[in-house]
Amino acid sequence: MKEKIELRNIESLANSLLYINLFVYLYSYSVFNTTASHSSSFMVLGSHTL
C-alpha cells in the first residue's frame, strides 16, 4: 500500500516538472521571439498604421 502512494507522488512530481519545463520553454521561446523579431514587428506595425 505504501509503495502505491510513493509511486503516485513520483508521478505527480514528474507531471509538475513536465508542466514547469513546458512553461519555462514557452516563456523563453516567446521572449526570444520578441527580442529577435522586435525591429521587424515594429516595421510591420508601422507599415500597417501607415
C-alpha positions as CSV (number, residue, x, y, z in Angstrom):
1,M,0.0,0.0,0.0
2,K,2.8,2.4,0.8
3,E,4.6,1.7,-2.5
4,K,1.4,2.8,-4.3
5,I,1.3,6.1,-2.5
6,E,5.0,6.7,-3.3
7,L,4.5,5.9,-6.9
8,R,1.6,8.3,-7.1
9,N,3.8,11.0,-5.5
10,I,6.6,10.3,-8.1
11,E,4.0,10.5,-10.9
12,S,2.6,13.8,-9.7
13,L,6.1,15.2,-9.2
14,A,7.1,14.2,-12.8
15,N,3.9,15.8,-14.1
16,S,4.5,19.0,-12.3
17,L,8.1,19.0,-13.5
18,L,6.9,18.5,-17.0
19,Y,4.5,21.4,-16.8
20,I,7.2,23.6,-15.3
21,N,9.6,22.7,-18.1
22,L,6.9,23.4,-20.7
23,F,6.1,26.7,-19.1
24,V,9.7,27.7,-19.0
25,Y,10.3,26.6,-22.6
26,L,7.3,28.6,-23.9
27,Y,8.2,31.6,-21.8
28,S,11.8,31.6,-23.0
29,Y,10.7,30.9,-26.6
30,S,8.3,33.9,-26.6
31,V,10.9,36.1,-25.0
32,F,13.4,35.0,-27.7
33,N,10.9,35.7,-30.4
34,T,10.0,39.2,-29.1
35,T,13.7,40.1,-28.8
36,A,14.7,38.5,-32.2
37,S,11.8,40.0,-34.2
38,H,11.4,43.2,-32.3
39,S,12.5,45.5,-35.1
40,S,10.7,43.5,-37.8
41,S,7.5,43.5,-35.8
42,F,7.8,47.3,-35.4
43,M,8.3,47.6,-39.1
44,V,5.2,45.5,-39.7
45,L,3.2,47.6,-37.3
46,G,4.5,50.8,-38.9
47,S,3.5,49.6,-42.4
48,H,0.1,48.7,-41.1
49,T,-0.5,52.0,-39.5
50,L,0.8,53.9,-42.5
